[in-house]
Amino acid sequence: MARRHHGNDLRMNLNLKLRRAGRSRVAAVPVPRAGTDMPLPAPRSRVQRILVTGLPNSGKSQLCNSLTGAYELVSNYPQTTVEVKTHDCAIDGEAWAVTDAPGLHGLYIQSEEELVVRARLFSAPPDVLVQCVDSHRLRESLLLTADLLGLGVPLILVLTAVGESARDGLHLDPDALSRRLSVPVVSSPEPGAGMAELRRALRTRPAAPRPLSYGDEIEAAITRMSALLPASLPFHRSSALLLLENDPTFTLDDLPGDARTATQKAIEDTRAHLAGKAPLLVSARRTQWVDETASQIAVTAPAARQRPRFSQTFAALCRHPLYGLPLLAFFLGVIYLMVVYVAGGLSLLLTTAITDPVVALIGRIVPGGFWNELLVGPHGLLTLGLFNSLTTVLPILSVFFMVFGLLEDIGYLPNLAILTRRASEKIGITGNAVIPLVLGFGCKTMATMTARNLQSRKEKLIVVALIGLAIPCSAQMGLSIAILGQHGVKYFIIAFGFLALLEVGAGLLLNRFLPGEAESQFIQELPPIRLPRIGAVARKTGYRLLWFLKEAIPIFLVAALAMFVLDKVGALALLKHALRPLITGWLGLPLDMVDALLLTFARSEAAAGFVLRMSHQGLLNGMQAIVAVVLLTTFAQCFANIAAMFKEIGARAAVFIVIGIYVAAFVYTGAVHWFLVLASGVLKL
């Protein structure tokens, strides 16, 4: 239960300065009354602010979705939410702004992601705090509750996963918890349940809770230190407590020089008076309070303590170094079969029912020439633009997103991170860096942003480079499987084997030549394995597909128009002539691959859809399909991911990584082509 504490030489940052990330500091909000942490009651005329907080993967996004009617992705693993997001809702005709923030373990900060949450809390104190208390992690959640009680902000607790914990033999008493803490407690047996009770609690405008008492000695120190803090700083009690705990993210930089020196000396004298034992005393009292609270509200059935559930056994098998590999192969096999046969059949059906009749009709109505080519030519708005997205790409993404959503809902991905950790250690990726790499198979941009939690600069650079280099996002993965599936499972294994080899080789080189140490502590929160909720998976799949349609179709159409113009003015022919030695010689691909490479600058799915259409038309043999997938995976750089690179690691490092990836794409893919040529007899390609 004890927190991690740093030495006295670490500076305090009262203004939440994000030093490692290079972000600007957040201005403090004036406190209405000196000597109190409780903000003045908000006037009814303005929007009331709710901040939803809790441990990672404790149901925060699900609660926000249910309360506001908006939708953000919900998954059964930590770090799904990587940015602060706010949605509006109305309760009894009154406007409320509900903010969903990344996970938080406590006000004492352990990662940059948590620092962003605390910065938001301190810079714009909410009118009400809603904490999701995960029933499976009751004691860890109560540690956060102990911190939130000291803020003096009205607090409502929502017990999440209560029904699931009850089936595990853990029964919680929300009324007992409410009486002990003097705060409203809402029970949520299932995801989305309890919203009516939560709205009633919000309407009653609960009073500020009593803070946790840390004993006479610590309380006296808190009082002395609170009096030293500037009036512009909110939450004097909590800030003083963080100073006693030596939180390294607090400084006194904004105070005038003399005042800063005097204040810091007084704070150091207060610490010295406690003989450096303040962090231990605070931690011990907090742990004692958590144990007492948990014992009063939780009852565990004796049989449940002895009998492991199937979900626990299955989770252990998923991350076992021997049994985990067959399970991984099984899930990959399911994905392959669903994409190749189900999505492939759906795509063929849509092409036969929609694309072919429309193209034939336009061919009869619009005579050959400029307008015919603009609409249904090789670079037509309908053929390359609209139909490429709707009848070629969309069916594949629909099936892949559904299967991937099932794996997310089950909770398989964090266990996969444990399974692959040992192999990742060989290439300089240790500890928490495994999760961003695994998340890259869902969304490379989110995975890159998740890498901000890595404390080692070297490890962060390696992870960001590997995410961009050869990890296909969910859309790329689904389309690549469809391309390779035209030729057989052997081609899928070979292509992704080469991509895995590239990741390992690049990781070894980066680990060897980048300065610094990549070691970091490995802390991974494992969610319970759950049966997927079909409705939730369907909604998530629909959300992702709607996002694709809204964002991608306009880009597909613009890209098709741009390709049409380049073709008509002769620029495309000149470019193909210039790149012929590289494309047909070094890479061994049809010259039309130039079109696909150009489309990657608009959207990787447009390029993959173009290559899939080439495969359907028999323009790619099996060997060329392998080379094309390796090239597209490495060459296609998502602009959103590039922007995330610049944000997380800085412009200079991002430029070097992006340029290096483009160069490596052609060098490595060409080497793959010539290896396949030489080994084609052995591999029987």
N, C-alpha and C positions, 0 to 999 in steps of 0.2 A: 504494500500500500504506500510505502514511502515514496516521495517524489525524488527526482534527480536534482541535486543542488550543486551550485558552482561555488568556487572560491571567492574570498572577499575582494580579490583584485579585479573581478569583473565589474564593469561599470553599470549603473542603473540608468534606465531610459524611461523617464516619466512621460515622454511625448511619443512613445511607441515608434521609435525610429527604426525602420527596416534596414538595418545596416548591410546585411549580407546581400539582400536583393537590390540595394541601391535605390529603393523607393523613397519618395518624399515623406516627411513626417506628417502626421495627422494633427491638426490643430485641436487643442483642448477646448471643450465646451464649458463655459462658466457655470459654476455651481450656484444655484439660487440663494442658498443660505450657508454661510460659513459654519463649519463644524458638523454638518450633516451630510449623509450620502443620498438622501431622498430628494429627487427632483420635485419641483412644484407640480401640482396636479395640472394636467394638460387641459387647456380650454376646449370645450366641446366642439367649437367651430372648426378646429383643425383636424387633420388626419391623425388618428392614433397609430402608434408604431408598435408592432410586435416583433420581437426577435426570437426565432425558434433555434434553440441550441440543444446540444447533447453530444454523446460520444459518436465517433464515426459509425455509420451503418446502424443507427438506433431508430430510424424511421422518421427523420426530420423532413425529408422531401415528400414522403408519403403523407405526412400530416399537413404540410403546406398545400399539396395538391387537393386534399380532401377539404381543407378549410376555405381555400380561395376558388376552387374550380379550375385553376390553371393546371398545367402539366409540366413537370420536369422529370427527367429520367430517374427511375427508381431501380436499384439493383441490390442484390444480396451480397455486397462486399464493400469494404471501406473505400473512401476517396472517390465515390461517385460524384459528389458535389465538390467542385474545386474552386468555385467563385461565389461571392455573395450575390444573391438574386432576390428581388423584391416583387411581390404581386399584390394587387389591391383586392379588397373584398368589402362587403357591406354586412354589418351585423345590426339588426333592428334599425336599418336606415342610416346608420352611422358609418362613415368611411374608416377603414383600417388598412394599413400597409403592413403586409406580412413578409418578413425577411427570412430567407432560408440561407444558412451559412454553413461552411465546412465544419467538420467535426471538431470538438473541443474537449480536452481532458481536464482542463483547469485553467485558472487565470495565470498560473505560473507556466510560462510558455516553453514548449518543447519542440516546436517546428515553426517555420515561416508561415505555413498555412494557418496555424493557430494564432500567430501574431496578427494576421489580417483580421481574424474574427475579433480578437480583443481590441484592436484598433478601431473597428467599427463600433463596438460596444462603448468604448470610452469617448469616442469623438461625437457620437450621436446616441446618447443614452435612450433606450426604448421606454415606452410607457408601461409595457408589460413584457416580462420574460416568460417564455414557454419552454420548459425543458422536457425532452423525450428521455425518459428513464427506461433503459433497456432491462427488462426483467431477467434476461440471461446474464447480464453483467451488472447486477444490482449494486455491489460494493463500489465498483469503478464509477458508476453513475452517481452514487451518493457522494463520492469525493468531489465531483463537479458541483453537486448541489450545495455542499458546504461552502464553496467559494461564492456561489450565486446568492446565498442567503446574506452574505456580508455586503452586497452592493446596495441594499436598501431600495431595490426596484421591485414592484409587485411581481410575484412569481407564481406560476401555475405548473404543476407537474403532470405529465401524461405518461402513465405506465404502459409501455408498448410490449407487444408479444406476450401479453399475460396469458392468453389461451394456450399458446405453445409451451410456455414454462409450466403451466398447470398440467399439461399432458406429460411433462418430464418429471412431475412430482413436486414442483415448487409452487406453493400457493402464497400469494401476497395479499395483504389487507390494506387496501387504499385508504379506508377510514382511519385506521390506526396511524398511517403515515401522515395523513392530513392533520390529525390531532397533535402529533408530536412536533410537526414543523409549523403548524398554524398557517398552512397554505392550502388552496384547493388542489385536490388530486383527482385526476380523471383516469379511469381504467379503459384501456383499448385492447380488448381480447384479440381482435384481428385487425389487419391493416385497414385503415380508414374508419374504424369503429370509434365511437365516443365523441364524435364531432358535435352532437347536440349538447352534451354535457359541457364540452369545452366552450361552446358559444355562450351557454348560460353563465359559466364562470367568468368569461370576459365581460359580459354585461354587468355583473355585480361589481366590477372594478375592485379586485381584492386589495387589501392593504399590504404595505411593505412587511415582509417577514422579519422575525427576530434574527439577528446574526448569531452565529455560533460563538460561544464564549471560549477563549483559549486559556483561561486562568488569570489570576491577579497579576502575575509578573508580566506576561505577554500583553495583557490588556493595558497595563500602565505604559508599556513601551509603545503600543499603538496610539494611545492618547498623546504621548509626548511627540511622536513623529508626525501625527496628523496636524498638530499645531504648527509644524515647520513647513508644511507644504503650501504652495501658492494657491490663492483663492480660485484661480482659473482652472485648477485641476479637479475633475469630478471624482467621486468615489474615494474620499480621503481615507476611510478605514481600509478599504481593499488595497489602495496604493501603499499605505503604510505597511500593511501586512506583506506585500510583495517586496518592499524594501527590506524588511526583516528577513525574508527568505533569500535575499541576494539575487533577485531575478536579473539576469545579465542584459535584458533588453530595455532597461530603464537608464536614462542619463539625466543630468541636470543642465543640459546645454543651453536651454532657453532662459535660464535665470541670469541676471547681471553677474559679472565676475565676482564681486565681493559677496553678494548674496549667495551665489552658488558655493563659494568656498566655505562660508559660514554654515550654510545648511548641510553641506556634505560632512563637515566636521561634526556637527551635532548628531547627524545620523550615525556616523561611525562611533561616536561616544556611546550612543544608545546601544549599538551592537556590542561594543566592548563591555558595557555594563552587564550584558547577558552572557559574557564569556564565550561568544560565538555559538551558543547552544540554541539560539532562537529557531533556526530551521528544524532542528530535531524536536524541540518542544511543540512547535506548530504541527509538524507531521504526526507526532505521537497523539496529540489531542484530536486531530482530524480523524485519524485511524480509529481511535477509541470511540468517537462519536458515530462513525460509520458502522462499526461492529455492533454497538448498542442499538442503533436504529434498525439495522438489518435483522437482528435477533428478535425485535419486537413486531416486525411486520411480515416476516417470512417464515413459513413452515415447510420443511422438506419431508416428504413421505419416506420412511425408512427403506422401502423396497426400491425406490427410485435411486437411492444412493448406491445400490449394489448392482443394478441391472443396466448395462449400457444399451441405449437405443440403437436401432438399425442405422439411423443417420450418423451417429458417432462412429460406428464401425465402418460405414461406407466412406466417411471423411478420412478416417485413418488409412484406409486402403488407397484412396485417391492420391495421398501424398507419400505413400510408402515407396521406397526406391526400387522395389521389385514389382509389386503388384500395381503400382501407379502407372507404369508404362503400358500394360495391356489395356487399362481403362482409358488412358489417353488415346491409344490406337482405336479403341472402340468409338469414342466420341468423334474422332476425326473421320472414321469410316461412316458414321451416321451423317455427318455434315456432307461428305463427298457424295454419298448415295442420294441424299435429299436434293442437293444442288444439281447433280448431273441428270437424274431421272425425273424428279418431281418438277424442279424449276425448268429443266430443259424441255420437258413435255409441255409445260404451261407456256413457255416462250414460243414453242412451235405452234401451239394452238392459237395464240394471239396473232402470230405472224400470218398464219393461214386465214384467220377470220377477219383481220383488220388490215394489216400492212399490204398483203398481196392484192386484195380487191380494190383498196384505195389507190394504190399505184397503177393498177390496170385501168381504173376509171379515169384517173387524171391523164393517163397516156392517151385515152380516147378523146377526152374533152380538150386537152391542151396539146396542140401539135408539137412535134419535136422542135427544139430550138432553145432560145434563152430561157423562157418562162418554164418550159418543161424541165430543163436541167436545174433551174433554181428550186423547183418544188420537189422533184423526184429523181434528180440526177445523182451521181456518186457523192456529191457534196450538197445534196438538196436539203431544204429546210425540213421537209417531212421525213425523208429517208435517213439522213445522217443526224438530224436534229430531233424531231418529235418522236418518230417511230423507234429510233435507236434507244431513246430513254424509256419509252412506254412498253414496247413489245420485246425488247432485247434485254435491257438492264433491269427494269422494274421487277419482272417475275423472279429473276435470280436473287435480287436484293430482298424481295419479300420472303422467300424461303430461308435465305441465310440469316436475315435478321430474326426470324422466328426461332430458328434453332439456337442461335447465339443468345437470344433472350431467355430461352429455357435454361441454358447453362448459367447465365447470370442469376436467374431466380433460384436455381438449385443451390448456388453458393460454391460452384466448382472452381472458379478462377483463383481465389486465394489459395486453395489447396494445390492447384497447379503451380502457383508461385513457389510453394514449399518444395514441390517435386523437382522443379528445375533449378532450385537454388544452388545445389552442389555443383552442377555443371557451370552455372553462371560465375561461381567463384573463380574458376580457372581463367576467366577473361577479365578479371578486375571488377566484376559486378557482384557486390556482396550486400547482405542485409536488405534494407528496404528498397534497394534499387530494382529488385526483381519484379515488384508490383507494377511500376510504370511500363516495363517491357511487356508484361502479360496484357496490361490494359491497352497497349498499342494495337493489339489485334481487334479491339473494338473501335477506338478512335485515336489516331496518332496525336491529334492536337490535345485532347484531354490527357493523354499519357505524358506528353511533354510538359504540360502544366503541372501534373502531379509530381514530376521530378524536382520541383522547387523544394520539396521536403528533405531532399538529400543534403546532408551537412558537408560532405566532401565535394569540393569543386571539381576534382578530377573525376570522381564517380559520376557527377552530374553531367559533365561533358561526354563521357563514354556512353551514358544512357541515352542522352539526347541524340547523339550521332547514330547509335544503333537503331533507335526508333525510326529515324528518317531514312536509314540506309536500306534495310532489307526486311522490315516487318510490314506485311500488308495489313492495311486497315480492313474492317469488316467488308466494305464494299469491294475493295481490291481482291480480298480473299475469295469472296463468292464468285466474282467474275473470272478470276484466275482458275478456280476449280472447274468452272464451266468450260473454259477454253481447253484445259488439259483433259477434261472428261470426254471430249470428242475422240480421244485417241486411246484412253484406257488408264487404269489406276497406276500402272507402272510409270507413266509420264508425270503423273502428279507427284509420286514419291521422288522421282529424280529431280524435278524442278525445285521442289521445296527442300530437298536435300542440299542442292547447290546454294539456295538462299541461306539455309542454316550454316553451311560451311563458310559463307561470306561473313555472316554475323560473328562466328567464332574467330575467324581470321582477323577481322577488323578489330574485335575486342582485344585480342592478344597484342596487336600492334599498338593500339591506343594505350593499353595498360603498360606496355613496354616503354613507350616514348613520351607520354604525357608526364610532366613533373607532378610530384605530390603523392600522398598516400590515399589509396581508394578504400581502405578498411572503414567500415561503419558497423555499428551495432544493429543486429537484425531483430526487429520487433514487428511481428505480424499478427494482427487480430484476425482470428478465424471465425467467420460467421457459422451458425449452425446450418447443416445440410437440410434443406426444406423441399417438400414436394412443390413443384411449380404451380402457380395460380394461373390457369389458362386465360382468364379474363385480363389479368395484369400483363401477361406476355403479349396477348393480342393487342392491348392498348399501347404497349411500348413499341411493338412492331409497327402499328399504324402511325404512331407519332414519328418514328424514324422515316417511314415511307412518305408521310406528308411533308416532313422537312426536306426530304430529297426532291419531291416534286416541286415544292415552292422555290427551292434554291437552285436545283440543277436544270430543270427544263429551260428556263430563260438562258442559262449559260450554254446548254446544248444548242439552242437555236442560234445564239450569237456566234458560237464556234463554227457551226455549219455555214453561216453566212460569210464569216471571215475566210474559211477554207474555199468557199465558192469564189470569192473575190480574188484570193491569191491565185486560184487556178485560172481565172479568166484573164488576169493581167499578165500571166506568164511567170509570176514569181515562184509558184510551186514547182513548175517544171525546172526552173533554174536551180532551185534548192535541191531537188532530187538529183539533178545532174552533178551538182557539187558533192553531194553526200553518197553517190553511188558506190565509190570504193569502200566507204565505211559500212554502209548498210548491206549491200549484196556481197561485198568481199570479206570484210572482217567479221561481220555478224551473220552472214549467210541468210539474210531475210529478204522477202520481197521488197521491192522499192516502195510499195505503198505503205510500208512501215513508217516512212517519213510523215505521212498523214497522221498516224497514231501518235508519234512523238510530238507533233505540233498540238494535237488535241489535249495532250497532258497538261499544257500550260493553261488551258481553260478548265479542265476537270478530268481527273484520272479515270472516272467511270465512263466518260465519253470515249476516251482512248481505248479502254478495255472493251467497251461495247463494239467499237470499230474492229478491233482485232478478233473478237468473237464472231462477228459477221464474216470476216475474212476466213475464219476457220470453217464456218458453215458452208461457205462457197467453195471450199476445197483449195484455197490459196495457201494454206499452211499445212505442211506435213507434221508428223509427230515431233521430230527433232526441232523444227522451227517453232512449234508451239512452246516447247521448253524454253528455247532462247528468248522468245517474245515475252513470256511471263517473267523471266528473270530480268529482262530489260525494263519492262513496264514497272515492275515492283520497285526497282532501284532508281529508275530515272524519274518516275512520276512523283513530284514533290507538291504536296498540298499547300496552297498559299496560306491557309489558316495555320498549318503546322509550322511553316517558315516564320510567320508572325509570332507564334508562341516561342520559337527558338530565340528570336531577337529579344523577346520580353524576359525570358528566363535565364539566358546565359550571356546576353549582351551582343551588340551588333558585330563586333570583330570576330568573336568565336563563331557566331552564326554564319557569317559570310564564308569563313574557312570551311565550315562543315558542309554547307550547301554546295560550294564549288567542288569540294572533295568528293561529294556524293555523285555529282554529275560526271566527273572524270572517271570515278570508279565504276559507274554504271556501264560505260562503253568498254573500258579495259577488261573488267571482269566478265561481262557478257560475251565479248569476243573470245576470251579464253575458254569459256564454257562451250561455245560453238565448236571451236577446233578440237577440244577434248572429245566432244560427242562424235565429231567426224572420225577421229582416230579410234574411238572405242565403240563405234556403232556396231561392229561385228560381234563384239563381246556382249554388249547390251541388247543386241537384236532390235535396234531401232529402225 
